[in-house]
Amino acid sequence: MKNIMSAMHKIIYIAKTHHSVIESKTKGIDMHRSMHVMLSHIAERQTPPSQKEIAVELKISAAAVAATLERLEADGYIEKVPLDTDRRTNRVKATEKGISALKTTCEIFTETDKKTFEGFDDGEIGVLCEYLDRIANNLTNIKGDGVAEGDGK
């Protein structure tokens, strides 16, 4: 049991520390980590996604998506485009300002992540990912609804 508690504390520490490092490096850009993740997801899609699709694909709540999209839209990083067949449904697409900001935040994430995994080879990272996937699946099964709050990168 002591090893399990130690492992969980380390996972939490790593997540909090990564969050803190990214937040400090993006302070001048005024784009939080969750905004970057969502904007990246939107920008890489061929077809602009709906709010519901974003929630499902990122495995986060609809409320979390709505709050982040509201901030992204207010900052001019995204725009909502009504669906031609159903004006009640909006698709979300990145603006030029969003794409430009994303280039900067991607550089920050890439640099930080490379330094985070310094000294690891691809095989070690692959094994770590397998273990983390098992942990995520276990937590999803405990929660029972298939969506772990805060999951989604």
N, C-alpha and C positions, 0 to 999 in steps of 0.2 A: 504493500500500500504506500510506503514511503517513496518508492521509486515513481509510482504513478503521480503522486502529489508533486514531486520534484519536476517531473516531465511537464505536467500541466502548468506549473509556475513558470517554467522556461518558455513554453509556448506563449503564455500571456505576456511575459516580459518582452519577448521578441516582437510580438505584434504591437505592443505599446511603444517600444523603442523605435521601430520602423515608422510608425505613425508620427512620432515626435520628430524624427529626422526629416521626413518628407515635409511635414508642416513647416519646419524652420527653413527649409530650402525653397519652399514655394511662397513664403510670406509676401514677397514683393509682387508676386503674380496674382495673389488673392484667389488662388484656386486650391481648395482642400483636396485631400486624397480621394475622398468619395466622389467629388466632382470630376476629378481626372479620370477615375475608373469609368464612370458613367459616360462621360464625353468620349472617351476612347471607344467604348462599346458602340455608341451611336455612330461615330465617324467611320468605323470599319465596316459597318453594314452596307450592303449593296442597296437594299430597300430601307428607307427610314422606318424604324420600329415604332410601334405604339407604346404607350406607357405600360400597359399590361404585359406586353412582350418583354420589355426591359426588366420588369419585376421578375418574371419567370426565368429569363435567361441569366440574370445576375443573382438569382436566388435570394432576393430581398423583398421586403414588404412593399405593397403598393403605396403606403404612406411615406416610406423612405424615398421611393422613386419620385413621388409628387413633390416632396420638399426639396430634393436635390435639383429636379428639373426647374422648379420655381426660381431657385438661385441662379442656375445656369442661364435661364431665359432673361432674368433681370440684369445679369452681367453681359448679355449680348452674345453668349457662347452658342446658344441653340435658338431655333425657332420652331414653333408648332405649326404644322401645315394640316388643314382639315382634309380628311379623306374624301375624294370626289363622290363616292357612293354613299357615304354616311357622314354628314357634317358634324355629328356628335363625337366622332372618333378622330383624334388628331394623331398624326405621325410626327416624329421628332427628328429634326436634322440639324447637323452642326453648321454654324455660320462660318464665314471666312475668318472672323475674329476667333472663333472657337478652334478652328484648324490651326491657326497661327499659335495660339496659346498652348495647344496640345503638343506642338513640336517642341516647345520649351520644356513643358512638364515631362514629356517622354524622355528627353535627355537627362533630366534630373532623376527620374525613376531608373533609367538604365544605368546611370553612373552609381546610384545608391545600391541597386540590386547586385551589380557586378562586385562592388566592394563588400557587400553582405556575404556573398558566396565565394570570396577570395579563398583559395586553397582547396576548394572542392573540385573534383572532376565531374564530368557529365554522368558517370555511373553512380557516384555518390548522391548527386542531386536527384537522379531518377529514383533511387531507392527511398530517399527522403520523401519525394512526392508520393510514392506508393504508400508509405506509412501515414502521411498526412491525409491522403484520400481515405484510408481506412478509418482514421479518427473522425474525419468529417462525416463519413457514412454512418458511423456509430452514433454520432450526435444527432444526425438527421433522423435515424431510427428511434432514438429516445424521444425526440420532439414529436415525431409522428406525422407531421403534415408535409414533409418533404422540403420545407424551406427553413433553413437555419438562419435566424435573425443575424444580420451583420455579415452573413456570408456573401461572397461575391467579389473578393479580392481586396 
